[in-house]
């Protein structure tokens, strides 16, 4: 029984963390679409300067939606490979300012090389090719918590 407990603890996914200047992170929202065998759910991981607990265990794929002041946007998606295949998980999002741009860098693994930061885009550019902009925008600006 002890061995089973130790094995299950070593495979626990870490929480998503947001790092950066508090002047920037106080205006950040991070919503995560957790895609599992049983379906997908949206959950808020970070809201205006505060982390929100979410259950990301047994997630096969993540879609990450980030907004700054509900007006600048970034999205990324990736598979969540398990066990020895991927290495030690980190789930770290860093927000930074570079000139006039708000930038984001996501590191999924502790062993991953530093990630090149990407600029968040204004809604007009980010949603340019999307048919229902307002419906899609909700994934970035709404707050998804268990009540």
C-alpha positions in Angstrom: 0.0 0.0 0.0 2.8 2.4 0.8 4.5 1.7 -2.5 1.2 2.5 -4.4 0.9 5.8 -2.4 4.5 6.8 -3.3 4.1 6.0 -7.0 0.9 8.1 -7.2 2.5 11.1 -5.4 5.4 11.1 -7.9 3.1 11.5 -10.8 1.1 14.4 -9.5 0.9 17.4 -11.9 2.1 20.7 -10.5 -0.1 23.7 -10.2 0.2 26.4 -12.9 2.2 29.3 -11.5 2.4 32.9 -12.9 5.6 34.9 -12.4 6.4 38.5 -13.2 6.2 42.1 -12.1 3.1 42.5 -9.9 2.3 45.7 -11.8 1.7 43.4 -14.8 0.4 40.2 -13.2 -2.3 42.0 -11.3 -4.1 42.5 -14.7 -3.6 38.9 -16.0 -6.2 36.1 -16.3 -5.1 32.6 -17.1 -7.8 30.1 -18.1 -6.9 26.5 -18.8 -8.9 24.0 -20.9 -8.2 20.6 -19.4 -8.7 17.9 -21.9 -9.2 14.4 -20.5 -10.5 11.1 -21.6 -13.8 12.0 -19.9 -14.2 15.4 -21.7 -12.9 18.9 -21.3 -13.4 21.7 -18.8 -12.3 25.3 -18.5 -10.8 26.4 -15.2 -9.3 29.6 -14.1 -5.7 29.2 -12.9 -4.8 32.8 -12.2 -7.0 35.9 -11.8 -5.8 39.5 -11.4 -2.8 38.7 -9.2 -4.1 35.6 -7.4 -3.6 31.9 -8.1 -6.8 29.8 -8.2 -6.7 26.1 -7.3 -7.7 23.8 -10.2 -7.6 20.0 -10.6 -5.2 19.3 -13.5 -4.6 15.6 -12.6 -5.0 13.1 -15.5 -5.0 15.8 -18.1 -4.1 14.7 -21.6 -3.9 18.1 -23.3 -3.8 21.7 -22.1 -5.1 24.8 -24.0 -4.0 27.9 -22.2 -5.8 31.2 -22.6 -4.1 34.4 -21.3 -5.5 37.9 -21.3 -4.1 41.2 -20.0 -6.7 43.8 -19.0 -9.2 41.8 -21.1 -7.7 43.5 -24.2 -4.4 41.7 -25.1 -4.5 37.9 -25.8 -2.3 34.8 -26.1 -3.1 31.2 -26.6 -1.1 28.0 -26.7 -1.9 24.3 -26.7 0.2 21.2 -25.9 0.0 17.5 -25.1 0.6 16.7 -21.5 2.9 13.6 -21.8 3.2 11.6 -18.7 5.9 9.9 -16.7 9.4 9.4 -17.8 8.6 10.5 -21.4 8.5 14.2 -20.6 10.6 14.8 -17.5 9.6 16.8 -14.4 6.6 19.1 -14.9 6.8 22.8 -14.1 3.7 24.6 -15.6 5.3 28.1 -15.2 4.0 31.1 -17.0 6.1 34.3 -17.0 4.7 37.7 -17.8 7.1 40.5 -18.7 7.3 43.9 -20.3 9.5 44.5 -23.4 9.2 48.0 -24.7 5.5 48.7 -25.2 4.6 45.0 -25.4 3.4 42.6 -22.7 5.1 39.3 -23.3 4.4 35.8 -22.1 6.7 32.7 -21.9 5.5 29.2 -20.9 7.7 26.5 -19.5 6.1 23.1 -19.2 9.2 21.2 -17.9 12.0 22.0 -15.4 14.6 20.7 -17.8 13.3 22.8 -20.7 15.5 25.5 -22.2 14.4 29.0 -21.6 11.4 29.7 -23.7 11.3 32.7 -26.1 8.6 35.1 -25.0 5.7 36.0 -27.3 3.8 39.3 -27.4 0.2 39.3 -26.4 -1.9 40.7 -29.3 -4.8 43.2 -29.3 -8.3 41.7 -29.9 -8.6 43.1 -33.4 -5.5 41.1 -34.5 -5.8 38.1 -32.3 -9.4 37.3 -33.2 -9.2 38.5 -36.9 -9.8 35.0 -38.4 -12.5 33.9 -35.9 -16.1 33.9 -36.9 -17.6 34.4 -33.4 -15.2 36.7 -31.7 -17.3 37.4 -28.5 -17.9 33.7 -27.9 -14.2 32.9 -28.3 -13.1 35.9 -26.2 -15.0 34.4 -23.2 -12.4 31.7 -22.9 -9.9 34.4 -22.1 -11.9 36.9 -19.9 -14.5 34.8 -18.1 -13.7 33.3 -14.7 -14.2 29.5 -14.5 -14.3 28.2 -10.9 -16.2 25.3 -9.2 -19.0 26.7 -7.1 
